[in-house]
Amino acid sequence: MNVTAALAVALREAADPSFRSYGQQIVKNAKALAQALLDRGYDLVTGGTDNHMLILDLRDRPLSGKAYAKRLAKAGIITSFKWCRATRAILRSQAEFAWGRQQ
């Protein structure tokens, strides 16, 4: 029953025209953040973003992804971190870092 109610609420919100502009603003903000990070010398795995997600390669940075995630969490910014499978990096280095919006 709760799942059905949640789905009904989500569909009602998605049908509202303001939801589209809200989503577009999220993507616009993510692109601005991606550009600001690139300007500061960070390496984005995909070179930028086309959605709400950013993935940073932190192998050449002094801190691990986990350390950055902890610091950002203290500021109220939710992130995730994981090992980059495309590299042979040591798992504990947490070489890849993802930013995204969580509700």
GUDREN-864041 format. One record per atom (N, C-alpha, C): residue number from 0; residue in one letter; x negated, y, z negated. Coordinates in nm, 3 decimals. Layout:
N
pt i NUM; aa A; east X; north Y; up Z $
...
This chain:
103
pt i 0; aa M; east -0.082; north -0.119; up 0.000 $
pt i 0; aa M; east 0.000; north 0.000; up 0.000 $
pt i 0; aa M; east -0.087; north 0.127; up 0.000 $
pt i 1; aa N; east -0.192; north 0.129; up -0.084 $
pt i 1; aa N; east -0.279; north 0.246; up -0.091 $
pt i 1; aa N; east -0.352; north 0.271; up 0.040 $
pt i 2; aa V; east -0.391; north 0.162; up 0.108 $
pt i 2; aa V; east -0.460; north 0.176; up 0.236 $
pt i 2; aa V; east -0.367; north 0.239; up 0.339 $
pt i 3; aa T; east -0.243; north 0.197; up 0.340 $
pt i 3; aa T; east -0.144; north 0.252; up 0.434 $
pt i 3; aa T; east -0.121; north 0.400; up 0.406 $
pt i 4; aa A; east -0.110; north 0.436; up 0.281 $
pt i 4; aa A; east -0.090; north 0.577; up 0.245 $
pt i 4; aa A; east -0.212; north 0.660; up 0.283 $
pt i 5; aa A; east -0.331; north 0.606; up 0.258 $
pt i 5; aa A; east -0.454; north 0.678; up 0.294 $
pt i 5; aa A; east -0.463; north 0.698; up 0.445 $
pt i 6; aa L; east -0.427; north 0.596; up 0.520 $
pt i 6; aa L; east -0.429; north 0.606; up 0.667 $
pt i 6; aa L; east -0.329; north 0.711; up 0.714 $
pt i 7; aa A; east -0.210; north 0.714; up 0.654 $
pt i 7; aa A; east -0.109; north 0.814; up 0.692 $
pt i 7; aa A; east -0.159; north 0.955; up 0.666 $
pt i 8; aa V; east -0.222; north 0.976; up 0.552 $
pt i 8; aa V; east -0.277; north 1.108; up 0.520 $
pt i 8; aa V; east -0.387; north 1.146; up 0.618 $
pt i 9; aa A; east -0.478; north 1.052; up 0.646 $
pt i 9; aa A; east -0.588; north 1.079; up 0.739 $
pt i 9; aa A; east -0.537; north 1.112; up 0.878 $
pt i 10; aa L; east -0.438; north 1.040; up 0.926 $
pt i 10; aa L; east -0.382; north 1.066; up 1.059 $
pt i 10; aa L; east -0.311; north 1.201; up 1.062 $
pt i 11; aa R; east -0.242; north 1.236; up 0.954 $
pt i 11; aa R; east -0.176; north 1.366; up 0.950 $
pt i 11; aa R; east -0.280; north 1.478; up 0.955 $
pt i 12; aa E; east -0.389; north 1.464; up 0.878 $
pt i 12; aa E; east -0.494; north 1.565; up 0.880 $
pt i 12; aa E; east -0.560; north 1.574; up 1.017 $
pt i 13; aa A; east -0.584; north 1.461; up 1.080 $
pt i 13; aa A; east -0.648; north 1.460; up 1.213 $
pt i 13; aa A; east -0.559; north 1.522; up 1.320 $
pt i 14; aa A; east -0.429; north 1.518; up 1.300 $
pt i 14; aa A; east -0.336; north 1.575; up 1.397 $
pt i 14; aa A; east -0.328; north 1.727; up 1.386 $
pt i 15; aa D; east -0.373; north 1.783; up 1.277 $
pt i 15; aa D; east -0.370; north 1.928; up 1.257 $
pt i 15; aa D; east -0.475; north 1.993; up 1.345 $
pt i 16; aa P; east -0.438; north 2.098; up 1.421 $
pt i 16; aa P; east -0.535; north 2.165; up 1.509 $
pt i 16; aa P; east -0.658; north 2.219; up 1.435 $
pt i 17; aa S; east -0.644; north 2.253; up 1.308 $
pt i 17; aa S; east -0.759; north 2.305; up 1.234 $
pt i 17; aa S; east -0.865; north 2.198; up 1.211 $
pt i 18; aa F; east -0.825; north 2.071; up 1.216 $
pt i 18; aa F; east -0.920; north 1.963; up 1.196 $
pt i 18; aa F; east -1.022; north 1.959; up 1.309 $
pt i 19; aa R; east -0.979; north 1.988; up 1.430 $
pt i 19; aa R; east -1.070; north 1.991; up 1.545 $
pt i 19; aa R; east -1.175; north 2.101; up 1.529 $
pt i 20; aa S; east -1.131; north 2.219; up 1.491 $
pt i 20; aa S; east -1.227; north 2.328; up 1.473 $
pt i 20; aa S; east -1.319; north 2.301; up 1.354 $
pt i 21; aa Y; east -1.268; north 2.235; up 1.252 $
pt i 21; aa Y; east -1.350; north 2.195; up 1.136 $
pt i 21; aa Y; east -1.460; north 2.099; up 1.182 $
pt i 22; aa G; east -1.424; north 1.999; up 1.260 $
pt i 22; aa G; east -1.523; north 1.904; up 1.312 $
pt i 22; aa G; east -1.626; north 1.971; up 1.402 $
pt i 23; aa Q; east -1.580; north 2.063; up 1.485 $
pt i 23; aa Q; east -1.672; north 2.135; up 1.573 $
pt i 23; aa Q; east -1.771; north 2.219; up 1.492 $
pt i 24; aa Q; east -1.725; north 2.278; up 1.382 $
pt i 24; aa Q; east -1.813; north 2.359; up 1.297 $
pt i 24; aa Q; east -1.918; north 2.271; up 1.228 $
pt i 25; aa I; east -1.878; north 2.151; up 1.188 $
pt i 25; aa I; east -1.974; north 2.059; up 1.126 $
pt i 25; aa I; east -2.087; north 2.026; up 1.223 $
pt i 26; aa V; east -2.052; north 1.997; up 1.348 $
pt i 26; aa V; east -2.153; north 1.966; up 1.449 $
pt i 26; aa V; east -2.241; north 2.088; up 1.476 $
pt i 27; aa K; east -2.180; north 2.205; up 1.483 $
pt i 27; aa K; east -2.256; north 2.329; up 1.504 $
pt i 27; aa K; east -2.357; north 2.352; up 1.391 $
pt i 28; aa N; east -2.312; north 2.329; up 1.267 $
pt i 28; aa N; east -2.402; north 2.343; up 1.152 $
pt i 28; aa N; east -2.515; north 2.241; up 1.156 $
pt i 29; aa A; east -2.485; north 2.118; up 1.193 $
pt i 29; aa A; east -2.588; north 2.014; up 1.202 $
pt i 29; aa A; east -2.691; north 2.049; up 1.308 $
pt i 30; aa K; east -2.647; north 2.104; up 1.420 $
pt i 30; aa K; east -2.740; north 2.144; up 1.525 $
pt i 30; aa K; east -2.829; north 2.258; up 1.478 $
pt i 31; aa A; east -2.772; north 2.353; up 1.404 $
pt i 31; aa A; east -2.852; north 2.464; up 1.350 $
pt i 31; aa A; east -2.955; north 2.413; up 1.250 $
pt i 32; aa L; east -2.915; north 2.319; up 1.165 $
pt i 32; aa L; east -3.008; north 2.261; up 1.069 $
pt i 32; aa L; east -3.118; north 2.184; up 1.141 $
pt i 33; aa A; east -3.081; north 2.107; up 1.244 $
pt i 33; aa A; east -3.180; north 2.032; up 1.321 $
pt i 33; aa A; east -3.283; north 2.126; up 1.382 $
pt i 34; aa Q; east -3.237; north 2.236; up 1.440 $
pt i 34; aa Q; east -3.329; north 2.332; up 1.501 $
pt i 34; aa Q; east -3.419; north 2.397; up 1.396 $
pt i 35; aa A; east -3.363; north 2.429; up 1.281 $
pt i 35; aa A; east -3.443; north 2.490; up 1.174 $
pt i 35; aa A; east -3.551; north 2.392; up 1.125 $
pt i 36; aa L; east -3.517; north 2.265; up 1.114 $
pt i 36; aa L; east -3.616; north 2.165; up 1.073 $
pt i 36; aa L; east -3.724; north 2.147; up 1.178 $
pt i 37; aa L; east -3.684; north 2.144; up 1.305 $
pt i 37; aa L; east -3.782; north 2.134; up 1.414 $
pt i 37; aa L; east -3.876; north 2.255; up 1.413 $
pt i 38; aa D; east -3.820; north 2.373; up 1.390 $
pt i 38; aa D; east -3.901; north 2.496; up 1.385 $
pt i 38; aa D; east -4.002; north 2.492; up 1.272 $
pt i 39; aa R; east -3.972; north 2.416; up 1.168 $
pt i 39; aa R; east -4.061; north 2.406; up 1.052 $
pt i 39; aa R; east -4.155; north 2.285; up 1.060 $
pt i 40; aa G; east -4.156; north 2.221; up 1.177 $
pt i 40; aa G; east -4.252; north 2.115; up 1.200 $
pt i 40; aa G; east -4.207; north 1.975; up 1.163 $
pt i 41; aa Y; east -4.081; north 1.957; up 1.128 $
pt i 41; aa Y; east -4.031; north 1.823; up 1.098 $
pt i 41; aa Y; east -4.003; north 1.749; up 1.228 $
pt i 42; aa D; east -4.019; north 1.618; up 1.226 $
pt i 42; aa D; east -3.995; north 1.534; up 1.343 $
pt i 42; aa D; east -3.860; north 1.467; up 1.331 $
pt i 43; aa L; east -3.766; north 1.503; up 1.418 $
pt i 43; aa L; east -3.636; north 1.437; up 1.423 $
pt i 43; aa L; east -3.649; north 1.318; up 1.517 $
pt i 44; aa V; east -3.605; north 1.203; up 1.471 $
pt i 44; aa V; east -3.621; north 1.080; up 1.548 $
pt i 44; aa V; east -3.560; north 1.094; up 1.687 $
pt i 45; aa T; east -3.445; north 1.157; up 1.697 $
pt i 45; aa T; east -3.377; north 1.170; up 1.826 $
pt i 45; aa T; east -3.405; north 1.305; up 1.893 $
pt i 46; aa G; east -3.487; north 1.388; up 1.831 $
pt i 46; aa G; east -3.520; north 1.518; up 1.889 $
pt i 46; aa G; east -3.415; north 1.625; up 1.861 $
pt i 47; aa G; east -3.307; north 1.591; up 1.796 $
pt i 47; aa G; east -3.198; north 1.684; up 1.765 $
pt i 47; aa G; east -3.077; north 1.605; up 1.720 $
pt i 48; aa T; east -2.959; north 1.661; up 1.742 $
pt i 48; aa T; east -2.837; north 1.588; up 1.706 $
pt i 48; aa T; east -2.722; north 1.629; up 1.797 $
pt i 49; aa D; east -2.631; north 1.537; up 1.820 $
pt i 49; aa D; east -2.508; north 1.565; up 1.893 $
pt i 49; aa D; east -2.387; north 1.542; up 1.803 $
pt i 50; aa N; east -2.412; north 1.509; up 1.675 $
pt i 50; aa N; east -2.302; north 1.486; up 1.582 $
pt i 50; aa N; east -2.341; north 1.541; up 1.444 $
pt i 51; aa H; east -2.290; north 1.485; up 1.338 $
pt i 51; aa H; east -2.315; north 1.536; up 1.204 $
pt i 51; aa H; east -2.439; north 1.477; up 1.138 $
pt i 52; aa M; east -2.506; north 1.385; up 1.205 $
pt i 52; aa M; east -2.620; north 1.313; up 1.145 $
pt i 52; aa M; east -2.754; north 1.368; up 1.194 $
pt i 53; aa L; east -2.851; north 1.369; up 1.102 $
pt i 53; aa L; east -2.989; north 1.402; up 1.135 $
pt i 53; aa L; east -3.076; north 1.290; up 1.081 $
pt i 54; aa I; east -3.172; north 1.244; up 1.159 $
pt i 54; aa I; east -3.264; north 1.142; up 1.112 $
pt i 54; aa I; east -3.406; north 1.196; up 1.128 $
pt i 55; aa L; east -3.474; north 1.208; up 1.015 $
pt i 55; aa L; east -3.609; north 1.263; up 1.013 $
pt i 55; aa L; east -3.712; north 1.152; up 0.997 $
pt i 56; aa D; east -3.824; north 1.167; up 1.065 $
pt i 56; aa D; east -3.937; north 1.077; up 1.047 $
pt i 56; aa D; east -4.032; north 1.145; up 0.949 $
pt i 57; aa L; east -4.048; north 1.086; up 0.830 $
pt i 57; aa L; east -4.128; north 1.148; up 0.725 $
pt i 57; aa L; east -4.263; north 1.081; up 0.704 $
pt i 58; aa R; east -4.307; north 1.000; up 0.799 $
pt i 58; aa R; east -4.434; north 0.928; up 0.780 $
pt i 58; aa R; east -4.552; north 1.020; up 0.758 $
pt i 59; aa D; east -4.551; north 1.138; up 0.818 $
pt i 59; aa D; east -4.665; north 1.228; up 0.803 $
pt i 59; aa D; east -4.644; north 1.332; up 0.691 $
pt i 60; aa R; east -4.543; north 1.311; up 0.608 $
pt i 60; aa R; east -4.512; north 1.403; up 0.498 $
pt i 60; aa R; east -4.565; north 1.348; up 0.366 $
pt i 61; aa P; east -4.593; north 1.436; up 0.271 $
pt i 61; aa P; east -4.653; north 1.391; up 0.145 $
pt i 61; aa P; east -4.559; north 1.310; up 0.055 $
pt i 62; aa L; east -4.428; north 1.325; up 0.071 $
pt i 62; aa L; east -4.333; north 1.254; up -0.013 $
pt i 62; aa L; east -4.259; north 1.148; up 0.067 $
pt i 63; aa S; east -4.204; north 1.051; up -0.003 $
pt i 63; aa S; east -4.124; north 0.948; up 0.063 $
pt i 63; aa S; east -3.981; north 0.999; up 0.084 $
pt i 64; aa G; east -3.906; north 0.929; up 0.166 $
pt i 64; aa G; east -3.766; north 0.964; up 0.186 $
pt i 64; aa G; east -3.689; north 0.958; up 0.056 $
pt i 65; aa K; east -3.722; north 0.860; up -0.027 $
pt i 65; aa K; east -3.656; north 0.846; up -0.157 $
pt i 65; aa K; east -3.682; north 0.968; up -0.245 $
pt i 66; aa A; east -3.804; north 1.018; up -0.245 $
pt i 66; aa A; east -3.839; north 1.135; up -0.325 $
pt i 66; aa A; east -3.763; north 1.259; up -0.275 $
pt i 67; aa Y; east -3.756; north 1.276; up -0.143 $
pt i 67; aa Y; east -3.679; north 1.388; up -0.088 $
pt i 67; aa Y; east -3.532; north 1.375; up -0.124 $
pt i 68; aa A; east -3.477; north 1.254; up -0.114 $
pt i 68; aa A; east -3.336; north 1.231; up -0.144 $
pt i 68; aa A; east -3.305; north 1.266; up -0.290 $
pt i 69; aa K; east -3.393; north 1.230; up -0.381 $
pt i 69; aa K; east -3.372; north 1.262; up -0.522 $
pt i 69; aa K; east -3.373; north 1.413; up -0.545 $
pt i 70; aa R; east -3.466; north 1.483; up -0.482 $
pt i 70; aa R; east -3.473; north 1.629; up -0.499 $
pt i 70; aa R; east -3.349; north 1.697; up -0.441 $
pt i 71; aa L; east -3.305; north 1.651; up -0.324 $
pt i 71; aa L; east -3.186; north 1.709; up -0.262 $
pt i 71; aa L; east -3.061; north 1.678; up -0.343 $
pt i 72; aa A; east -3.053; north 1.559; up -0.403 $
pt i 72; aa A; east -2.938; north 1.523; up -0.486 $
pt i 72; aa A; east -2.925; north 1.618; up -0.605 $
pt i 73; aa K; east -3.038; north 1.659; up -0.661 $
pt i 73; aa K; east -3.035; north 1.755; up -0.771 $
pt i 73; aa K; east -2.973; north 1.888; up -0.728 $
pt i 74; aa A; east -2.984; north 1.919; up -0.599 $
pt i 74; aa A; east -2.926; north 2.042; up -0.545 $
pt i 74; aa A; east -2.784; north 2.020; up -0.493 $
pt i 75; aa G; east -2.731; north 1.897; up -0.511 $
pt i 75; aa G; east -2.594; north 1.868; up -0.467 $
pt i 75; aa G; east -2.584; north 1.829; up -0.321 $
pt i 76; aa I; east -2.695; north 1.795; up -0.258 $
pt i 76; aa I; east -2.696; north 1.755; up -0.117 $
pt i 76; aa I; east -2.713; north 1.604; up -0.111 $
pt i 77; aa I; east -2.615; north 1.536; up -0.054 $
pt i 77; aa I; east -2.616; north 1.390; up -0.049 $
pt i 77; aa I; east -2.687; north 1.345; up 0.079 $
pt i 78; aa T; east -2.783; north 1.254; up 0.063 $
pt i 78; aa T; east -2.859; north 1.201; up 0.176 $
pt i 78; aa T; east -2.874; north 1.051; up 0.160 $
pt i 79; aa S; east -2.933; north 0.989; up 0.257 $
pt i 79; aa S; east -2.970; north 0.848; up 0.246 $
pt i 79; aa S; east -3.111; north 0.834; up 0.302 $
pt i 80; aa F; east -3.174; north 0.724; up 0.270 $
pt i 80; aa F; east -3.308; north 0.701; up 0.321 $
pt i 80; aa F; east -3.324; north 0.553; up 0.347 $
pt i 81; aa K; east -3.409; north 0.521; up 0.443 $
pt i 81; aa K; east -3.435; north 0.381; up 0.473 $
pt i 81; aa K; east -3.566; north 0.368; up 0.548 $
pt i 82; aa W; east -3.612; north 0.248; up 0.556 $
pt i 82; aa W; east -3.733; north 0.218; up 0.630 $
pt i 82; aa W; east -3.702; north 0.220; up 0.778 $
pt i 83; aa C; east -3.789; north 0.278; up 0.856 $
pt i 83; aa C; east -3.772; north 0.286; up 1.001 $
pt i 83; aa C; east -3.815; north 0.156; up 1.065 $
pt i 84; aa R; east -3.722; north 0.082; up 1.120 $
pt i 84; aa R; east -3.753; north -0.048; up 1.179 $
pt i 84; aa R; east -3.838; north -0.038; up 1.305 $
pt i 85; aa A; east -3.836; north 0.078; up 1.369 $
pt i 85; aa A; east -3.911; north 0.094; up 1.494 $
pt i 85; aa A; east -4.061; north 0.104; up 1.469 $
pt i 86; aa T; east -4.100; north 0.122; up 1.345 $
pt i 86; aa T; east -4.242; north 0.135; up 1.312 $
pt i 86; aa T; east -4.285; north 0.016; up 1.227 $
pt i 87; aa R; east -4.412; north 0.006; up 1.205 $
pt i 87; aa R; east -4.466; north -0.099; up 1.118 $
pt i 87; aa R; east -4.495; north -0.041; up 0.979 $
pt i 88; aa A; east -4.426; north 0.067; up 0.945 $
pt i 88; aa A; east -4.451; north 0.134; up 0.818 $
pt i 88; aa A; east -4.421; north 0.042; up 0.701 $
pt i 89; aa I; east -4.491; north 0.063; up 0.592 $
pt i 89; aa I; east -4.468; north -0.016; up 0.472 $
pt i 89; aa I; east -4.331; north 0.019; up 0.416 $
pt i 90; aa L; east -4.253; north -0.080; up 0.379 $
pt i 90; aa L; east -4.116; north -0.060; up 0.334 $
pt i 90; aa L; east -4.106; north 0.042; up 0.220 $
pt i 91; aa R; east -4.197; north 0.039; up 0.125 $
pt i 91; aa R; east -4.186; north 0.129; up 0.012 $
pt i 91; aa R; east -4.212; north 0.275; up 0.049 $
pt i 92; aa S; east -4.263; north 0.301; up 0.169 $
pt i 92; aa S; east -4.289; north 0.439; up 0.207 $
pt i 92; aa S; east -4.162; north 0.514; up 0.243 $
pt i 93; aa Q; east -4.053; north 0.441; up 0.269 $
pt i 93; aa Q; east -3.925; north 0.504; up 0.302 $
pt i 93; aa Q; east -3.946; north 0.609; up 0.412 $
pt i 94; aa A; east -3.984; north 0.563; up 0.529 $
pt i 94; aa A; east -4.031; north 0.652; up 0.634 $
pt i 94; aa A; east -3.921; north 0.725; up 0.709 $
pt i 95; aa E; east -3.799; north 0.685; up 0.694 $
pt i 95; aa E; east -3.691; north 0.748; up 0.769 $
pt i 95; aa E; east -3.589; north 0.805; up 0.672 $
pt i 96; aa F; east -3.532; north 0.919; up 0.706 $
pt i 96; aa F; east -3.445; north 0.991; up 0.616 $
pt i 96; aa F; east -3.325; north 1.039; up 0.696 $
pt i 97; aa A; east -3.205; north 1.020; up 0.649 $
pt i 97; aa A; east -3.085; north 1.060; up 0.723 $
pt i 97; aa A; east -3.003; north 1.161; up 0.643 $
pt i 98; aa W; east -2.961; north 1.265; up 0.710 $
pt i 98; aa W; east -2.871; north 1.363; up 0.652 $
pt i 98; aa W; east -2.736; north 1.344; up 0.716 $
pt i 99; aa G; east -2.633; north 1.349; up 0.640 $
pt i 99; aa G; east -2.498; north 1.343; up 0.694 $
pt i 99; aa G; east -2.401; north 1.398; up 0.593 $
pt i 100; aa R; east -2.283; north 1.428; up 0.638 $
pt i 100; aa R; east -2.184; north 1.483; up 0.548 $
pt i 100; aa R; east -2.098; north 1.371; up 0.494 $
pt i 101; aa Q; east -2.082; north 1.366; up 0.365 $
pt i 101; aa Q; east -1.998; north 1.267; up 0.301 $
pt i 101; aa Q; east -1.883; north 1.338; up 0.234 $
pt i 102; aa Q; east -1.763; north 1.283; up 0.245 $
pt i 102; aa Q; east -1.649; north 1.346; up 0.179 $
pt i 102; aa Q; east -1.608; north 1.268; up 0.059 $
